[in-house]
Amino acid sequence: MREWDFPDFPVAEGLRRTCARDPSRMEWLGKLPELVHELAERWQLTPGPLLGEEDTTCSYVAAVTCADGTPAVLKVAMPHMEGEHEIAALRFWDGDGAVRLLAGDEASGAMLLERCVPGTPLHTLPEPEQDVIIAGLLRRLWRKPPAPHPFRPLAVMTEAWANETLANEAVWRDPVLVREGLRLFAELPRSAAEEVLLATDLHAGNVLRAEREPWLAIDPKPFVGDPAYDATQHLFNCLPRVMRDPFGVIQRFSDLLEVDAERVRLWMFARTAAETADDWPVDPLPLARLLAP
């Protein structure tokens, strides 16, 4: 296991940058080599190269080979509120539309996962084709977990985002839009007609071509709540197309998902209006104004 020993432990640059912003995450990063070595010994893994280095910002992800020759992926998630129950979600779905969990360690956030081969991301396909595949996966993932279960309501995440935004009131550029977005962050979770287990972060970069199925979802950030919310992340990853025809694109994707397009629009407005702008690769304000109630 010498490849994983100090001091030449490989870490994606995106993960290093994320951890550099927070002392507690730097502490976690410092302990990562020993943890990965211990997991390799426990699960009898032979190390391989890092995976998805250009996109990996919140986890250590590497190819591995199990003792029986099975190709797999070792993932150790950085401690993060939104991804807290990823292992439980993958156990619940048990490979139905999502990558299969081979082993998991909740205490460390470590996962041994089915390796998607060839692992080509869905974003290599045109966006209208992505819509169809992501809609099909989400409809399979949307199931109500039986009680008792560990999953938190979606309102927990929207409340956390609202608190971040309220703490930065001094930099709000359009207070009227922000306050309406915050109102919807509180109202939309309460008014959902049904609640299911959501992926919350399913977009074309988190869907990989595989052998067991044509495409499998990875990297869920599970919460229980309104299915219409789960349309938003994919659409935000298609922003130029959405900006050209926001209502038409929302309607088409909502129809594929069999959810209420008006609720999708309201969720997208709430997120563009009330999430902190630092979290966006582009300015969300123009889209918020287009989608405003």
C-alpha positions as a Markdown table, in Angstrom:
| # | Residue | x | y | z |
|---|---|---|---|---|
| 1 | Met | 0.0 | 0.0 | 0.0 |
| 2 | Arg | 3.0 | 2.3 | -0.4 |
| 3 | Glu | 1.2 | 4.5 | -2.9 |
| 4 | Trp | -1.1 | 5.8 | -0.2 |
| 5 | Asp | 1.6 | 6.5 | 2.4 |
| 6 | Phe | 2.9 | 9.9 | 3.6 |
| 7 | Pro | 4.3 | 12.2 | 2.3 |
| 8 | Asp | 3.3 | 11.6 | -1.4 |
| 9 | Phe | -0.4 | 11.1 | -0.9 |
| 10 | Pro | -2.2 | 12.2 | -4.0 |
| 11 | Val | -5.1 | 14.7 | -3.5 |
| 12 | Ala | -7.1 | 16.5 | -6.2 |
| 13 | Glu | -6.3 | 20.2 | -6.4 |
| 14 | Gly | -10.0 | 21.1 | -6.2 |
| 15 | Leu | -10.3 | 19.3 | -2.9 |
| 16 | Arg | -7.2 | 21.0 | -1.6 |
| 17 | Arg | -8.7 | 24.4 | -2.5 |
| 18 | Thr | -11.9 | 23.6 | -0.8 |
| 19 | Cys | -10.2 | 22.5 | 2.4 |
| 20 | Ala | -7.9 | 25.5 | 2.4 |
| 21 | Arg | -10.9 | 27.8 | 3.2 |
| 22 | Asp | -11.6 | 26.2 | 6.5 |
| 23 | Pro | -9.2 | 25.2 | 9.3 |
| 24 | Ser | -11.4 | 22.2 | 10.4 |
| 25 | Arg | -11.3 | 20.9 | 6.8 |
| 26 | Met | -7.6 | 21.3 | 6.6 |
| 27 | Glu | -7.4 | 19.2 | 9.8 |
| 28 | Trp | -9.5 | 16.5 | 8.1 |
| 29 | Leu | -7.3 | 16.6 | 5.0 |
| 30 | Gly | -4.2 | 16.1 | 7.2 |
| 31 | Lys | -5.7 | 12.9 | 8.7 |
| 32 | Leu | -6.9 | 11.6 | 5.3 |
| 33 | Pro | -3.7 | 9.6 | 4.3 |
| 34 | Glu | -3.8 | 7.6 | 7.5 |
| 35 | Leu | -7.6 | 7.0 | 7.1 |
| 36 | Val | -7.2 | 5.8 | 3.5 |
| 37 | His | -4.4 | 3.5 | 4.5 |
| 38 | Glu | -6.5 | 2.0 | 7.3 |
| 39 | Leu | -9.5 | 1.5 | 5.0 |
| 40 | Ala | -7.2 | -0.1 | 2.3 |
| 41 | Glu | -6.0 | -2.6 | 4.9 |
| 42 | Arg | -9.5 | -3.2 | 6.3 |
| 43 | Trp | -11.2 | -3.7 | 2.9 |
| 44 | Gln | -8.1 | -5.4 | 1.3 |
| 45 | Leu | -7.8 | -2.9 | -1.5 |
| 46 | Thr | -5.1 | -2.3 | -4.1 |
| 47 | Pro | -4.8 | 1.4 | -4.9 |
| 48 | Gly | -5.2 | 3.0 | -8.3 |
| 49 | Pro | -5.3 | 6.5 | -9.7 |
| 50 | Leu | -7.4 | 9.4 | -8.5 |
| 51 | Leu | -10.7 | 9.8 | -10.4 |
| 52 | Gly | -12.4 | 12.9 | -11.7 |
| 53 | Glu | -9.6 | 15.2 | -10.5 |
| 54 | Glu | -10.8 | 18.2 | -12.4 |
| 55 | Asp | -14.3 | 18.0 | -10.8 |
| 56 | Thr | -13.6 | 16.6 | -7.3 |
| 57 | Thr | -13.9 | 19.4 | -4.7 |
| 58 | Cys | -15.5 | 17.8 | -1.7 |
| 59 | Ser | -14.2 | 14.2 | -1.6 |
| 60 | Tyr | -11.2 | 11.9 | -2.0 |
| 61 | Val | -12.1 | 9.6 | -4.9 |
| 62 | Ala | -9.7 | 6.9 | -6.2 |
| 63 | Ala | -9.9 | 3.7 | -8.3 |
| 64 | Val | -9.2 | 0.6 | -6.3 |
| 65 | Thr | -9.2 | -3.2 | -6.9 |
| 66 | Cys | -10.8 | -5.5 | -4.3 |
| 67 | Ala | -9.1 | -8.7 | -3.2 |
| 68 | Asp | -11.2 | -10.8 | -5.5 |
| 69 | Gly | -10.2 | -8.6 | -8.5 |
| 70 | Thr | -13.4 | -6.5 | -8.5 |
| 71 | Pro | -12.8 | -3.0 | -9.7 |
| 72 | Ala | -14.3 | -0.4 | -7.3 |
| 73 | Val | -14.0 | 3.2 | -6.2 |
| 74 | Leu | -12.9 | 4.4 | -2.7 |
| 75 | Lys | -14.6 | 7.6 | -1.8 |
| 76 | Val | -14.0 | 9.5 | 1.5 |
| 77 | Ala | -16.3 | 12.4 | 1.7 |
| 78 | Met | -15.2 | 15.7 | 3.3 |
| 79 | Pro | -17.5 | 16.4 | 6.3 |
| 80 | His | -20.3 | 18.5 | 4.8 |
| 81 | Met | -23.8 | 19.1 | 6.0 |
| 82 | Glu | -25.5 | 18.4 | 2.7 |
| 83 | Gly | -23.8 | 15.1 | 2.1 |
| 84 | Glu | -24.2 | 13.7 | 5.7 |
| 85 | His | -26.4 | 10.7 | 4.8 |
| 86 | Glu | -24.9 | 9.7 | 1.4 |
| 87 | Ile | -24.1 | 6.2 | 2.7 |
| 88 | Ala | -27.6 | 5.6 | 4.0 |
| 89 | Ala | -29.2 | 6.8 | 0.7 |
| 90 | Leu | -27.0 | 4.5 | -1.4 |
| 91 | Arg | -28.0 | 1.6 | 0.9 |
| 92 | Phe | -31.7 | 2.5 | 0.5 |
| 93 | Trp | -31.5 | 2.7 | -3.3 |
| 94 | Asp | -29.4 | -0.5 | -3.4 |
| 95 | Gly | -28.2 | 0.1 | -7.0 |
| 96 | Asp | -31.6 | 0.9 | -8.4 |
| 97 | Gly | -30.7 | 3.9 | -10.6 |
| 98 | Ala | -27.6 | 4.8 | -8.5 |
| 99 | Val | -24.2 | 3.4 | -8.1 |
| 100 | Arg | -24.1 | 0.4 | -5.7 |
| 101 | Leu | -22.5 | 0.7 | -2.2 |
| 102 | Leu | -20.2 | -2.3 | -1.6 |
| 103 | Ala | -19.1 | -1.2 | 1.9 |
| 104 | Gly | -19.5 | 1.9 | 4.0 |
| 105 | Asp | -18.2 | 3.4 | 7.2 |
| 106 | Glu | -20.5 | 6.1 | 8.5 |
| 107 | Ala | -18.1 | 7.3 | 11.2 |
| 108 | Ser | -15.5 | 8.4 | 8.6 |
| 109 | Gly | -17.8 | 9.0 | 5.6 |
| 110 | Ala | -15.9 | 6.4 | 3.6 |
| 111 | Met | -17.5 | 4.3 | 0.9 |
| 112 | Leu | -16.4 | 1.5 | -1.3 |
| 113 | Leu | -18.5 | 1.9 | -4.5 |
| 114 | Glu | -19.2 | 0.0 | -7.7 |
| 115 | Arg | -17.0 | 1.4 | -10.4 |
| 116 | Cys | -18.8 | 2.7 | -13.4 |
| 117 | Val | -17.1 | 1.6 | -16.6 |
| 118 | Pro | -16.3 | 3.4 | -18.8 |
| 119 | Gly | -17.4 | 6.1 | -16.4 |
| 120 | Thr | -18.1 | 8.7 | -19.1 |
| 121 | Pro | -20.1 | 11.6 | -17.7 |
| 122 | Leu | -23.5 | 12.4 | -19.1 |
| 123 | His | -22.5 | 15.9 | -20.0 |
| 124 | Thr | -20.9 | 14.5 | -23.1 |
| 125 | Leu | -24.4 | 14.2 | -24.6 |
| 126 | Pro | -26.6 | 17.1 | -25.8 |
| 127 | Glu | -28.6 | 18.7 | -23.1 |
| 128 | Pro | -32.1 | 17.6 | -24.4 |
| 129 | Glu | -30.8 | 14.0 | -24.2 |
| 130 | Gln | -29.5 | 14.6 | -20.7 |
| 131 | Asp | -33.0 | 15.8 | -19.7 |
| 132 | Val | -34.5 | 12.4 | -20.6 |
| 133 | Ile | -31.9 | 10.3 | -18.8 |
| 134 | Ile | -31.8 | 12.4 | -15.6 |
| 135 | Ala | -35.6 | 12.5 | -15.5 |
| 136 | Gly | -35.7 | 8.7 | -15.8 |
| 137 | Leu | -33.2 | 8.3 | -13.0 |
| 138 | Leu | -34.9 | 10.7 | -10.6 |
| 139 | Arg | -38.3 | 9.1 | -11.0 |
| 140 | Arg | -36.6 | 5.8 | -10.0 |
| 141 | Leu | -34.9 | 7.3 | -7.0 |
| 142 | Trp | -38.0 | 9.1 | -5.7 |
| 143 | Arg | -39.3 | 6.7 | -3.1 |
| 144 | Lys | -40.6 | 7.3 | 0.4 |
| 145 | Pro | -38.2 | 5.7 | 2.9 |
| 146 | Pro | -39.9 | 3.7 | 5.6 |
| 147 | Ala | -39.7 | 5.0 | 9.2 |
| 148 | Pro | -37.6 | 5.1 | 11.1 |
| 149 | His | -34.9 | 6.5 | 8.8 |
| 150 | Pro | -32.0 | 9.0 | 9.2 |
| 151 | Phe | -32.9 | 11.4 | 6.4 |
| 152 | Arg | -33.5 | 15.0 | 7.2 |
| 153 | Pro | -36.4 | 17.1 | 5.7 |
| 154 | Leu | -35.5 | 19.4 | 2.8 |
| 155 | Ala | -36.5 | 22.3 | 5.1 |
| 156 | Val | -33.3 | 21.7 | 7.1 |
| 157 | Met | -31.1 | 22.6 | 4.0 |
| 158 | Thr | -33.2 | 25.6 | 2.9 |
| 159 | Glu | -33.1 | 26.9 | 6.5 |
| 160 | Ala | -29.3 | 26.6 | 6.5 |
| 161 | Trp | -29.1 | 28.5 | 3.2 |
| 162 | Ala | -31.5 | 31.1 | 4.5 |
| 163 | Asn | -29.4 | 31.7 | 7.6 |
| 164 | Glu | -26.3 | 32.2 | 5.5 |
| 165 | Thr | -28.1 | 34.7 | 3.3 |
| 166 | Leu | -29.5 | 36.6 | 6.3 |
| 167 | Ala | -26.1 | 36.9 | 7.8 |
| 168 | Asn | -25.0 | 38.7 | 4.6 |
| 169 | Glu | -27.8 | 41.2 | 4.3 |
| 170 | Ala | -25.4 | 44.1 | 3.9 |
| 171 | Val | -24.5 | 42.9 | 0.4 |
| 172 | Trp | -27.9 | 42.1 | -0.9 |
| 173 | Arg | -28.3 | 43.8 | -4.4 |
| 174 | Asp | -32.1 | 43.4 | -4.7 |
| 175 | Pro | -33.6 | 43.1 | -1.2 |
| 176 | Val | -37.2 | 42.6 | -2.6 |
| 177 | Leu | -36.1 | 39.6 | -4.6 |
| 178 | Val | -34.1 | 38.1 | -1.7 |
| 179 | Arg | -36.9 | 38.4 | 0.8 |
| 180 | Glu | -39.3 | 36.7 | -1.6 |
| 181 | Gly | -36.8 | 33.9 | -2.1 |
| 182 | Leu | -36.4 | 33.5 | 1.6 |
| 183 | Arg | -40.2 | 33.4 | 2.0 |
| 184 | Leu | -40.4 | 30.6 | -0.5 |
| 185 | Phe | -37.5 | 28.7 | 1.2 |
| 186 | Ala | -39.8 | 28.5 | 4.2 |
| 187 | Glu | -43.1 | 28.0 | 2.3 |
| 188 | Leu | -42.3 | 25.5 | -0.4 |
| 189 | Pro | -41.1 | 22.6 | 1.8 |
| 190 | Arg | -44.3 | 22.9 | 3.9 |
| 191 | Ser | -46.6 | 22.9 | 0.8 |
| 192 | Ala | -45.3 | 19.9 | -1.0 |
| 193 | Ala | -48.0 | 17.4 | -1.9 |
| 194 | Glu | -45.7 | 14.5 | -1.4 |
| 195 | Glu | -42.3 | 13.8 | 0.1 |
| 196 | Val | -39.7 | 11.4 | -1.2 |
| 197 | Leu | -36.0 | 10.8 | -0.9 |
| 198 | Leu | -34.3 | 13.3 | -3.1 |
| 199 | Ala | -30.8 | 13.3 | -4.6 |
| 200 | Thr | -30.7 | 17.2 | -4.5 |
| 201 | Asp | -27.5 | 17.4 | -6.6 |
| 202 | Leu | -28.3 | 15.3 | -9.7 |
| 203 | His | -26.9 | 16.9 | -12.8 |
| 204 | Ala | -25.0 | 15.6 | -15.9 |
| 205 | Gly | -21.7 | 15.6 | -14.1 |
| 206 | Asn | -23.1 | 13.2 | -11.5 |
| 207 | Val | -24.4 | 10.6 | -13.9 |
| 208 | Leu | -21.9 | 8.1 | -15.4 |
| 209 | Arg | -22.1 | 5.6 | -18.1 |
| 210 | Ala | -21.8 | 2.1 | -16.7 |
| 211 | Glu | -22.0 | -1.6 | -17.6 |
| 212 | Arg | -24.7 | -2.8 | -15.2 |
| 213 | Glu | -27.0 | -0.1 | -16.5 |
| 214 | Pro | -26.5 | 2.4 | -19.3 |
| 215 | Trp | -26.3 | 5.3 | -16.7 |
| 216 | Leu | -26.0 | 5.5 | -13.0 |
| 217 | Ala | -26.3 | 8.4 | -10.5 |
| 218 | Ile | -23.5 | 9.2 | -8.1 |
| 219 | Asp | -22.8 | 11.6 | -5.3 |
| 220 | Pro | -26.3 | 12.1 | -3.8 |
| 221 | Lys | -26.9 | 14.7 | -1.1 |
| 222 | Pro | -30.1 | 13.1 | 0.3 |
| 223 | Phe | -33.0 | 14.9 | 2.0 |
| 224 | Val | -36.7 | 14.0 | 2.1 |
| 225 | Gly | -39.0 | 16.5 | 0.4 |
| 226 | Asp | -40.7 | 17.9 | -2.6 |
| 227 | Pro | -39.8 | 16.1 | -5.9 |
| 228 | Ala | -40.1 | 19.4 | -7.8 |
| 229 | Tyr | -37.0 | 20.6 | -6.0 |
| 230 | Asp | -34.9 | 17.9 | -7.6 |
| 231 | Ala | -35.4 | 19.4 | -11.1 |
| 232 | Thr | -33.3 | 22.5 | -10.1 |
| 233 | Gln | -29.7 | 21.3 | -10.1 |
| 234 | His | -29.8 | 19.8 | -13.6 |
| 235 | Leu | -31.5 | 23.0 | -14.9 |
| 236 | Phe | -28.9 | 25.2 | -13.2 |
| 237 | Asn | -26.2 | 23.2 | -15.0 |
| 238 | Cys | -27.9 | 24.2 | -18.4 |
| 239 | Leu | -28.1 | 27.9 | -17.7 |
| 240 | Pro | -27.5 | 29.3 | -21.2 |
| 241 | Arg | -30.4 | 27.2 | -22.5 |
| 242 | Val | -32.6 | 28.1 | -19.5 |
| 243 | Met | -31.8 | 31.8 | -20.0 |
| 244 | Arg | -32.9 | 31.6 | -23.6 |
| 245 | Asp | -36.3 | 30.0 | -22.9 |
| 246 | Pro | -36.8 | 29.7 | -19.1 |
| 247 | Phe | -40.4 | 28.8 | -19.1 |
| 248 | Gly | -40.2 | 26.4 | -22.1 |
| 249 | Val | -37.2 | 24.5 | -20.7 |
| 250 | Ile | -38.8 | 24.3 | -17.2 |
| 251 | Gln | -42.0 | 23.0 | -18.7 |
| 252 | Arg | -40.3 | 20.3 | -20.8 |
| 253 | Phe | -38.2 | 19.0 | -18.0 |
| 254 | Ser | -41.1 | 19.1 | -15.5 |
| 255 | Asp | -43.2 | 17.1 | -18.0 |
| 256 | Leu | -40.5 | 14.5 | -18.2 |
| 257 | Leu | -40.3 | 14.3 | -14.4 |
| 258 | Glu | -44.1 | 14.3 | -14.1 |
| 259 | Val | -44.0 | 17.2 | -11.6 |
| 260 | Asp | -45.7 | 20.6 | -11.4 |
| 261 | Ala | -43.8 | 23.1 | -13.6 |
| 262 | Glu | -45.0 | 26.0 | -11.5 |
| 263 | Arg | -43.3 | 24.5 | -8.4 |
| 264 | Val | -40.1 | 24.0 | -10.3 |
| 265 | Arg | -40.2 | 27.6 | -11.4 |
| 266 | Leu | -40.7 | 28.8 | -7.8 |
| 267 | Trp | -37.9 | 26.6 | -6.5 |
| 268 | Met | -35.6 | 27.9 | -9.2 |
| 269 | Phe | -36.6 | 31.5 | -8.4 |
| 270 | Ala | -36.0 | 30.9 | -4.6 |
| 271 | Arg | -32.6 | 29.5 | -5.2 |
| 272 | Thr | -31.4 | 32.2 | -7.6 |
| 273 | Ala | -32.8 | 35.0 | -5.4 |
| 274 | Ala | -31.9 | 33.7 | -1.9 |
| 275 | Glu | -28.8 | 31.6 | -2.1 |
| 276 | Thr | -25.6 | 33.4 | -1.4 |
| 277 | Ala | -24.1 | 34.6 | -4.8 |
| 278 | Asp | -20.7 | 33.3 | -3.9 |
| 279 | Asp | -22.0 | 29.8 | -4.4 |
| 280 | Trp | -22.7 | 30.5 | -8.1 |
| 281 | Pro | -20.3 | 30.2 | -11.1 |
| 282 | Val | -22.3 | 33.0 | -12.8 |
| 283 | Asp | -24.4 | 35.9 | -11.5 |
| 284 | Pro | -27.9 | 34.4 | -10.6 |
| 285 | Leu | -29.7 | 37.7 | -10.4 |
| 286 | Pro | -30.7 | 37.9 | -14.1 |
| 287 | Leu | -32.4 | 34.5 | -13.9 |
| 288 | Ala | -34.0 | 35.4 | -10.6 |
| 289 | Arg | -35.6 | 38.4 | -12.3 |
| 290 | Leu | -36.8 | 36.4 | -15.2 |
| 291 | Leu | -38.4 | 33.8 | -12.9 |
| 292 | Ala | -39.8 | 36.2 | -10.3 |
| 293 | Pro | -43.5 | 35.6 | -9.3 |
